[in-house]
């Protein structure tokens, strides 16, 4: 009978109820059945509790994995931002780092970084792409529009996620077939609400980006925007300095863009050494030369002067035909500026002598004369709105120009104060006192021969 009671659940299926009811179980059998039921319930509760514990452990393990993953990504972002801050403000290395880091942070196989140029978005950096795809992207800049992920980002200035490009009827860009991607994520690079560019990330299989990944990459794109904006600003300033250097001396070009530029440009007083050059025989040459010949000679003369002035730390104030005025010790201090001026004049005499040999073969009889003076002058910005120069005003500039006027072919004349500063370091011969225009008294001068 116990065996019959022990299989009641199965017996109810095997026998009719009337058959089970026919057999009346004694009290002991009823108690056994009750105990067995309780024992079965206890086992079920234990199994259920063990199942719950295992489920909780699995959840904890998954949370720990996600936490470690997130911590790793945050550390990765911090490392990347540190690398960006130490990239010496060069734009292209920053773009390369950003696109590679973006792909690695969210486990994308490939990535592009586009920069906005007006209405166009041009690819400027890539990661994991074959050369033919890179070339295609270079030749086909993107535009705002619904048919590409990049275009949608440009339209909305918000992250765009396309889980499967083949299931998106609006996505029609041919790059999908070239690149073989299925899932896309586009991130706007915004600085002060201005769209600087778009980061595009792709996966080769249908594997949508998780919400946490999208949020992480959106934050990374915002930080990248700061690095890109700073690098672009730095390159703009460097480009402007280069452009300025085409019209100003390098020292003045740097001064204009420096922190102290405004104060110095406003006007100040400084001791400078002025060197004035001009060509002997230039007036006669101008009267007989063809315009093209004149331009060629002046260009060669100015090129030689520009190279030597820069090499000796001078500031070129102006060209005026064959007249060239240079001063030293402002805006950048020059140690022993009188000696540097003498070295500059001697180098110019040698270089122009070499050029004069070639000019002589063409029938041009030209040579250099120079005057050097030292003294205080007022320096700063001179001119008018739209056309400014950095110049020097004072008697010292007039003295250098007048000494140059008096210099013969190949002569370099020094003022008395210049000679006093150089005495013992140069060989110079006194000449007769000069009665110079604009000076009430005769001026003592010396002819510079060479350095000792």
PESULSUL-V894229 format. One record per residue. N is the residue number from 1. RES is the residue in three letters. PHI is phi as a letter, one per 40 degrees, with the letter a starting at -180 (NA if undefined). Layout:
N;RES;PHI
N;RES;PHI
This chain:
1;UNK;NA
2;UNK;c
3;UNK;c
4;UNK;c
5;UNK;c
6;UNK;c
7;UNK;b
8;UNK;c
9;UNK;c
10;UNK;c
11;UNK;c
12;UNK;c
13;UNK;c
14;UNK;c
15;UNK;b
16;UNK;c
17;UNK;d
18;UNK;c
19;UNK;c
20;UNK;c
21;UNK;c
22;UNK;c
23;UNK;c
24;UNK;c
25;UNK;c
26;UNK;c
27;UNK;c
28;UNK;c
29;UNK;c
30;UNK;c
31;UNK;c
32;UNK;c
33;UNK;c
34;UNK;c
35;UNK;c
36;UNK;c
37;UNK;c
38;UNK;c
39;UNK;c
40;UNK;c
41;UNK;c
42;UNK;c
43;UNK;c
44;UNK;c
45;UNK;c
46;UNK;c
47;UNK;c
48;UNK;c
49;UNK;c
50;UNK;c
51;UNK;c
52;UNK;c
53;UNK;c
54;UNK;c
55;UNK;c
56;UNK;c
57;UNK;c
58;UNK;c
59;UNK;c
60;UNK;c
61;UNK;c
62;UNK;c
63;UNK;c
64;UNK;c
65;UNK;c
66;UNK;c
67;UNK;c
68;UNK;c
69;UNK;c
70;UNK;c
71;UNK;c
72;UNK;c
73;UNK;c
74;UNK;c
75;UNK;c
76;UNK;c
77;UNK;c
78;UNK;c
79;UNK;c
80;UNK;c
81;UNK;c
82;UNK;c
83;UNK;c
84;UNK;c
85;UNK;c
86;UNK;b
87;UNK;c
88;UNK;g
89;UNK;g
90;UNK;c
91;UNK;c
92;UNK;c
93;UNK;d
94;UNK;c
95;UNK;c
96;UNK;c
97;UNK;c
98;UNK;c
99;UNK;c
100;UNK;c
101;UNK;c
102;UNK;c
103;UNK;c
104;UNK;c
105;UNK;c
106;UNK;b
107;UNK;f
108;UNK;c
109;UNK;c
110;UNK;b
111;UNK;a
112;UNK;b
113;UNK;b
114;UNK;b
115;UNK;b
116;UNK;c
117;UNK;b
118;UNK;g
119;UNK;c
120;UNK;c
121;UNK;b
122;UNK;b
123;UNK;c
124;UNK;b
125;UNK;a
126;UNK;a
127;UNK;a
128;UNK;g
129;UNK;b
130;UNK;c
131;UNK;c
132;UNK;c
133;UNK;c
134;UNK;c
135;UNK;c
136;UNK;c
137;UNK;c
138;UNK;c
139;UNK;c
140;UNK;b
141;UNK;c
142;UNK;c
143;UNK;b
144;UNK;d
145;UNK;i
146;UNK;c
147;UNK;c
148;UNK;b
149;UNK;c
150;UNK;c
151;UNK;c
152;UNK;c
153;UNK;c
154;UNK;c
155;UNK;c
156;UNK;c
157;UNK;f
158;UNK;b
159;UNK;c
160;UNK;b
161;UNK;b
162;UNK;b
163;UNK;d
164;UNK;a
165;UNK;c
166;UNK;c
167;UNK;c
168;UNK;b
169;UNK;c
170;UNK;c
171;UNK;c
172;UNK;b
173;UNK;c
174;UNK;c
175;UNK;c
176;UNK;c
177;UNK;c
178;UNK;c
179;UNK;c
180;UNK;g
181;UNK;c
182;UNK;b
183;UNK;b
184;UNK;b
185;UNK;b
186;UNK;b
187;UNK;b
188;UNK;c
189;UNK;b
190;UNK;b
191;UNK;b
192;UNK;f
193;UNK;g
194;UNK;c
195;UNK;c
196;UNK;c
197;UNK;i
198;UNK;a
199;UNK;c
200;UNK;b
201;UNK;b
202;UNK;b
203;UNK;b
204;UNK;c
205;UNK;b
206;UNK;c
207;UNK;a
208;UNK;d
209;UNK;c
210;UNK;c
211;UNK;d
212;UNK;c
213;UNK;c
214;UNK;c
215;UNK;c
216;UNK;c
217;UNK;c
218;UNK;c
219;UNK;c
220;UNK;c
221;UNK;c
222;UNK;c
223;UNK;c
224;UNK;c
225;UNK;d
226;UNK;c
227;UNK;c
228;UNK;c
229;UNK;c
230;UNK;c
231;UNK;c
232;UNK;c
233;UNK;c
234;UNK;c
235;UNK;c
236;UNK;c
237;UNK;c
238;UNK;c
239;UNK;c
240;UNK;c
241;UNK;c
242;UNK;c
243;UNK;c
244;UNK;c
245;UNK;c
246;UNK;c
247;UNK;b
248;UNK;b
249;UNK;c
250;UNK;d
251;UNK;c
252;UNK;c
253;UNK;c
254;UNK;c
255;UNK;c
256;UNK;d
257;UNK;c
258;UNK;c
259;UNK;c
260;UNK;c
261;UNK;c
262;UNK;c
263;UNK;c
264;UNK;c
265;UNK;c
266;UNK;c
267;UNK;h
268;UNK;a
269;UNK;b
270;UNK;a
271;UNK;c
272;UNK;b
273;UNK;b
274;UNK;b
275;UNK;b
276;UNK;b
277;UNK;b
278;UNK;a
279;UNK;b
280;UNK;c
281;UNK;g
282;UNK;c
283;UNK;c
284;UNK;c
285;UNK;c
286;UNK;c
287;UNK;c
288;UNK;b
289;UNK;c
290;UNK;c
291;UNK;d
292;UNK;c
293;UNK;c
294;UNK;c
295;UNK;c
296;UNK;c
297;UNK;c
298;UNK;c
299;UNK;c
300;UNK;c
301;UNK;c
302;UNK;c
303;UNK;c
304;UNK;c
305;UNK;c
306;UNK;d
307;UNK;c
308;UNK;c
309;UNK;c
310;UNK;c
311;UNK;c
312;UNK;b
313;UNK;g
314;UNK;c
315;UNK;b
316;UNK;c
317;UNK;c
318;UNK;a
319;UNK;b
320;UNK;a
321;UNK;g
322;UNK;c
323;UNK;c
324;UNK;b
325;UNK;b
326;UNK;b
327;UNK;b
328;UNK;b
329;UNK;g
330;UNK;a
331;UNK;c
332;UNK;b
333;UNK;d
334;UNK;b
335;UNK;c
336;UNK;f
337;UNK;c
338;UNK;c
339;UNK;c
340;UNK;c
341;UNK;c
342;UNK;c
343;UNK;c
344;UNK;c
345;UNK;c
346;UNK;c
347;UNK;c
348;UNK;c
349;UNK;c
350;UNK;c
351;UNK;c
352;UNK;c
353;UNK;c
354;UNK;c
355;UNK;c
356;UNK;c
357;UNK;c
358;UNK;c
359;UNK;c
360;UNK;c
361;UNK;c
362;UNK;c
363;UNK;g
364;UNK;b
365;UNK;c
366;UNK;b
367;UNK;a
368;UNK;b
369;UNK;b
370;UNK;a
371;UNK;b
372;UNK;b
373;UNK;a
374;UNK;b
375;UNK;i
376;UNK;c
377;UNK;a
378;UNK;c
379;UNK;b
380;UNK;i
381;UNK;c
382;UNK;b
383;UNK;h
384;UNK;a
385;UNK;d
386;UNK;g
387;UNK;a
388;UNK;b
389;UNK;b
390;UNK;b
391;UNK;b
392;UNK;b
393;UNK;b
394;UNK;i
395;UNK;c
396;UNK;c
397;UNK;c
398;UNK;c
399;UNK;c
400;UNK;c
401;UNK;c
402;UNK;c
403;UNK;c
404;UNK;c
405;UNK;d
406;UNK;c
407;UNK;c
408;UNK;c
409;UNK;c
410;UNK;g
411;UNK;c
412;UNK;b
413;UNK;b
414;UNK;b
415;UNK;c
416;UNK;c
417;UNK;c
418;UNK;c
419;UNK;c
420;UNK;c
421;UNK;c
422;UNK;b
423;UNK;d
424;UNK;g
425;UNK;b
426;UNK;b
427;UNK;c
428;UNK;a
429;UNK;b
430;UNK;c
431;UNK;b
432;UNK;c
433;UNK;d
434;UNK;b
435;UNK;c
436;UNK;c
437;UNK;c
438;UNK;g
439;UNK;b
440;UNK;c
441;UNK;b
442;UNK;d
443;UNK;b
444;UNK;c
445;UNK;b
446;UNK;b
447;UNK;c
448;UNK;c
449;UNK;b
450;UNK;a
451;UNK;c
452;UNK;c
